[in-house]
Amino acid sequence: MKELFPAKQVMGFVFSLILTVVALLVYFTDMSFAVGMTVLLITAFIQAFLQLVVFMHAGESKDGSAIYTNVFYGVVIALVTIFGSLLILIWDM
């Protein structure tokens, strides 16, 4: 019966709830902007990685390294797009 209980998914869900509570504490406490944004960014990246590994089963297939490579490539493209847009539209370069 123990092998039928999804302990990894339950622990991932509990950890996701903890990360969500930590992110909510940024709103309800009196933090500076820099500290609040740092906490939010860290919790967001941890939560995204947790979702990818635990709930999307990224590391359980034979193509685990290809999946992580594609995710890394997607993050790089997103950052280039965001900072390129900021460079052109806001910073007038």
N, CA, C and O of each residue as an XYZ file, in Angstrom:
372
protein
N       0.817     -1.198      0.000
C       0.000      0.000      0.000
C       0.862      1.264      0.000
O       0.466      2.294     -0.545
N       2.035      1.176      0.611
C       2.909      2.339      0.696
C       3.356      2.813     -0.683
O       3.493      4.017     -0.902
N       3.585      1.896     -1.611
C       4.043      2.285     -2.947
C       2.939      2.942     -3.772
O       3.228      3.552     -4.801
N       1.683      2.832     -3.344
C       0.577      3.465     -4.059
C       0.327      4.896     -3.599
O      -0.336      5.659     -4.301
N       0.841      5.269     -2.444
C       0.634      6.630     -1.932
C       1.624      7.582     -2.595
O       2.829      7.330     -2.559
N       1.146      8.668     -3.199
C       2.045      9.593     -3.909
C       2.754     10.555     -2.944
O       2.450     11.748     -2.918
N       3.682     10.039     -2.167
C       4.359     10.854     -1.149
C       5.141     12.005     -1.773
O       5.160     13.106     -1.223
N       5.783     11.765     -2.908
C       6.561     12.820     -3.563
C       5.658     13.980     -3.995
O       6.023     15.145     -3.839
N       4.484     13.660     -4.537
C       3.578     14.706     -4.970
C       2.974     15.456     -3.778
O       2.797     16.673     -3.843
N       2.662     14.754     -2.707
C       2.108     15.401     -1.520
C       3.141     16.331     -0.896
O       2.810     17.450     -0.504
N       4.383     15.883     -0.801
C       5.435     16.735     -0.247
C       5.693     17.936     -1.157
O       5.950     19.034     -0.664
N       5.628     17.745     -2.465
C       5.771     18.852     -3.403
C       4.650     19.863     -3.250
O       4.879     21.069     -3.328
N       3.422     19.366     -3.030
C       2.283     20.254     -2.820
C       2.440     21.043     -1.524
O       2.182     22.246     -1.499
N       2.854     20.389     -0.464
C       3.058     21.066      0.821
C       4.157     22.125      0.685
O       4.011     23.238      1.188
N       5.251     21.779      0.007
C       6.330     22.740     -0.180
C       5.871     23.920     -1.045
O       6.293     25.054     -0.820
N       5.011     23.655     -2.029
C       4.453     24.744     -2.839
C       3.595     25.671     -1.985
O       3.639     26.890     -2.147
N       2.819     25.093     -1.080
C       2.012     25.924     -0.187
C       2.890     26.773      0.726
O       2.575     27.935      0.980
N       3.987     26.206      1.221
C       4.912     26.957      2.073
C       5.529     28.112      1.289
O       5.630     29.227      1.801
N       5.937     27.851      0.063
C       6.507     28.917     -0.768
C       5.479     30.011     -1.056
O       5.830     31.189     -1.119
N       4.223     29.630     -1.230
C       3.166     30.608     -1.453
C       2.951     31.469     -0.212
O       2.748     32.678     -0.323
N       2.995     30.855      0.966
C       2.846     31.610      2.210
C       4.014     32.575      2.387
O       3.818     33.709      2.824
N       5.218     32.140      2.054
C       6.384     33.033      2.143
C       6.208     34.216      1.201
O       6.527     35.348      1.564
N       5.703     33.966     -0.004
C       5.474     35.065     -0.945
C       4.373     36.001     -0.449
O       4.459     37.212     -0.658
N       3.350     35.468      0.199
C       2.294     36.314      0.754
C       2.794     37.159      1.916
O       2.292     38.260      2.140
N       3.768     36.662      2.651
C       4.332     37.432      3.756
C       5.001     38.713      3.268
O       5.091     39.691      4.010
N       5.462     38.709      2.039
C       6.041     39.923      1.469
C       4.981     41.015      1.406
O       5.273     42.185      1.656
N       3.771     40.638      1.076
C       2.688     41.608      0.980
C       2.244     42.101      2.366
O       1.984     43.289      2.557
N       2.160     41.181      3.320
C       1.604     41.527      4.624
C       2.628     42.085      5.612
O       2.231     42.589      6.662
N       3.892     42.019      5.329
C       4.900     42.593      6.222
C       5.459     43.866      5.610
O       5.276     44.135      4.422
N       6.128     44.629      6.422
C       6.668     45.905      5.974
C       8.123     45.710      5.559
O       9.045     45.994      6.324
N       8.314     45.220      4.335
C       9.660     45.006      3.802
C      10.010     46.126      2.836
O       9.138     46.780      2.264
N      11.292     46.323      2.675
C      11.711     47.273      1.647
C      11.457     46.653      0.275
O      11.270     45.443      0.147
N      11.453     47.494     -0.730
C      11.169     47.023     -2.080
C      12.203     46.008     -2.548
O      11.852     44.988     -3.141
N      13.474     46.284     -2.283
C      14.547     45.398     -2.746
C      14.460     44.028     -2.076
O      14.614     43.003     -2.740
N      14.217     44.006     -0.785
C      14.123     42.726     -0.068
C      12.890     41.959     -0.530
O      12.953     40.749     -0.747
N      11.774     42.657     -0.679
C      10.550     42.001     -1.127
C      10.687     41.398     -2.511
O      10.248     40.272     -2.744
N      11.291     42.136     -3.430
C      11.477     41.612     -4.784
C      12.447     40.438     -4.806
O      12.267     39.492     -5.572
N      13.469     40.501     -3.969
C      14.414     39.387     -3.895
C      13.724     38.122     -3.397
O      13.916     37.043     -3.957
N      12.921     38.258     -2.343
C      12.196     37.102     -1.809
C      11.221     36.564     -2.852
O      11.119     35.351     -3.036
N      10.511     37.445     -3.527
C       9.555     37.007     -4.545
C      10.235     36.301     -5.710
O       9.735     35.284     -6.191
N      11.359     36.820     -6.165
C      12.075     36.172     -7.271
C      12.603     34.798     -6.875
O      12.503     33.841     -7.642
N      13.160     34.710     -5.685
C      13.696     33.424     -5.230
C      12.577     32.400     -5.085
O      12.708     31.270     -5.555
N      11.476     32.786     -4.437
C      10.373     31.837     -4.270
C       9.739     31.468     -5.612
O       9.300     30.333     -5.793
N       9.687     32.412     -6.551
C       9.108     32.112     -7.867
C       9.950     31.094     -8.625
O       9.407     30.163     -9.220
N      11.271     31.259     -8.610
C      12.123     30.310     -9.331
C      12.125     28.935     -8.667
O      12.133     27.913     -9.353
N      12.119     28.906     -7.343
C      12.052     27.614     -6.648
C      10.723     26.927     -6.960
O      10.685     25.722     -7.211
N       9.639     27.695     -6.943
C       8.322     27.127     -7.225
C       8.244     26.609     -8.666
O       7.690     25.535     -8.902
N       8.778     27.341     -9.612
C       8.762     26.888    -11.005
C       9.570     25.600    -11.171
O       9.140     24.677    -11.863
N      10.743     25.542    -10.535
C      11.551     24.329    -10.612
C      10.840     23.156     -9.949
O      10.875     22.037    -10.461
N      10.200     23.404     -8.818
C       9.460     22.361     -8.113
C       8.319     21.833     -8.969
O       8.108     20.622     -9.043
N       7.588     22.720     -9.609
C       6.493     22.299    -10.480
C       7.014     21.462    -11.651
O       6.408     20.459    -12.027
N       8.128     21.881    -12.211
C       8.701     21.164    -13.356
C       9.140     19.761    -12.963
O       8.862     18.798    -13.677
N       9.815     19.645    -11.848
C      10.383     18.349    -11.463
C       9.338     17.422    -10.859
O       9.249     16.255    -11.241
N       8.548     17.931     -9.919
C       7.641     17.054     -9.176
C       6.363     16.764     -9.955
O       5.963     15.606    -10.073
N       5.729     17.784    -10.480
C       4.408     17.580    -11.069
C       4.424     17.341    -12.564
O       3.491     16.742    -13.097
N       5.463     17.795    -13.259
C       5.550     17.539    -14.687
C       6.497     16.379    -14.992
O       6.706     16.033    -16.155
N       7.067     15.784    -13.951
C       7.911     14.592    -14.055
C       9.041     14.763    -15.071
O       9.292     13.877    -15.888
N       9.714     15.899    -15.010
C      10.756     16.195    -15.993
C      11.957     15.277    -15.860
O      12.571     14.929    -16.869
N      12.306     14.880    -14.666
C      13.501     14.067    -14.477
C      13.277     12.575    -14.561
O      14.221     11.801    -14.405
N      12.038     12.149    -14.806
C      11.731     10.721    -14.777
C      11.799     10.041    -16.138
O      11.670      8.820    -16.219
N      11.997     10.795    -17.193
C      12.028     10.183    -18.513
C      13.473     10.040    -18.998
O      14.413     10.526    -18.368
N      13.616      9.369    -20.118
C      14.945      9.195    -20.709
C      15.476     10.509    -21.267
O      16.688     10.688    -21.387
N      14.576     11.430    -21.608
C      14.948     12.716    -22.190
C      15.038     13.813    -21.132
O      14.757     14.974    -21.431
N      15.419     13.475    -19.919
C      15.487     14.451    -18.841
C      16.433     15.593    -19.140
O      16.107     16.752    -18.884
N      17.601     15.284    -19.679
C      18.561     16.350    -19.981
C      18.067     17.229    -21.131
O      18.314     18.435    -21.134
N      17.378     16.644    -22.096
C      16.834     17.431    -23.203
C      15.736     18.372    -22.704
O      15.621     19.502    -23.177
N      14.937     17.906    -21.756
C      13.881     18.752    -21.206
C      14.487     19.936    -20.468
O      14.043     21.071    -20.645
N      15.506     19.681    -19.634
C      16.154     20.771    -18.900
C      16.860     21.735    -19.853
O      16.874     22.941    -19.609
N      17.440     21.222    -20.921
C      18.084     22.079    -21.914
C      17.056     22.981    -22.604
O      17.315     24.164    -22.823
N      15.898     22.424    -22.943
C      14.844     23.220    -23.577
C      14.297     24.280    -22.629
O      14.005     25.399    -23.053
N      14.156     23.943    -21.362
C      13.685     24.928    -20.385
C      14.712     26.052    -20.251
O      14.344     27.226    -20.220
N      15.985     25.703    -20.172
C      17.035     26.716    -20.081
C      17.027     27.612    -21.312
O      17.154     28.831    -21.195
N      16.879     27.018    -22.486
C      16.815     27.786    -23.735
C      15.613     28.732    -23.723
O      15.726     29.881    -24.148
N      14.473     28.259    -23.242
C      13.282     29.096    -23.157
C      13.470     30.272    -22.215
O      13.010     31.377    -22.500
N      14.150     30.039    -21.085
C      14.415     31.119    -20.131
C      15.352     32.151    -20.756
O      15.152     33.353    -20.581
N      16.365     31.695    -21.478
C      17.300     32.619    -22.128
C      16.572     33.468    -23.165
O      16.780     34.680    -23.226
N      15.729     32.851    -23.976
C      14.970     33.592    -24.993
C      14.031     34.597    -24.325
O      13.889     35.723    -24.802
N      13.389     34.200    -23.225
C      12.491     35.115    -22.519
C      13.259     36.304    -21.955
O      12.793     37.439    -22.055
N      14.426     36.066    -21.363
C      15.222     37.158    -20.804
C      15.735     38.099    -21.889
O      15.745     39.316    -21.701
N      16.158     37.546    -23.018
C      16.609     38.386    -24.130
C      15.449     39.240    -24.648
O      15.637     40.416    -24.960
N      14.269     38.661    -24.739
C      13.101     39.410    -25.201
C      12.730     40.522    -24.217
O      12.461     41.651    -24.626
N      12.715     40.201    -22.930
C      12.345     41.194    -21.911
C      13.351     42.324    -21.871
O      12.976     43.494    -21.945
N      14.636     41.982    -21.755
C      15.640     43.038    -21.648
C      15.834     43.782    -22.970
O      16.173     44.966    -22.963
N      15.628     43.118    -24.083
C      15.671     43.806    -25.372
C      14.538     44.805    -25.508
O      14.735     45.906    -26.023
N      13.348     44.426    -25.049
C      12.219     45.352    -25.074
C      12.461     46.533    -24.145
O      12.172     47.674    -24.506
N      12.990     46.271    -22.953
C      13.306     47.369    -22.036
C      14.359     48.289    -22.636
O      14.260     49.511    -22.518
N      15.353     47.715    -23.269
C      16.424     48.491    -23.873
C      15.888     49.438    -24.941
O      16.290     50.599    -25.007
N      14.997     48.946    -25.759
C      14.481     49.747    -26.863
C      13.378     50.706    -26.408
O      13.411     51.889    -26.748
N      12.408     50.210    -25.646
C      11.228     51.011    -25.346
C      11.409     51.983    -24.179
O      10.847     53.078    -24.203
N      12.169     51.608    -23.177
C      12.284     52.461    -21.990
C      13.607     53.207    -21.946
O      13.643     54.401    -21.650
N      14.676     52.514    -22.234
C      15.985     53.120    -22.082
C      16.448     53.872    -23.334
O      17.538     54.444    -23.332
N      15.653     53.882    -24.388
C      15.897     54.628    -25.634
C      17.261     54.376    -26.239
O      17.960     55.325    -26.594
N      17.643     53.154    -26.362
C      18.941     52.842    -26.972
C      18.741     52.150    -28.294
O      19.715     51.805    -28.964
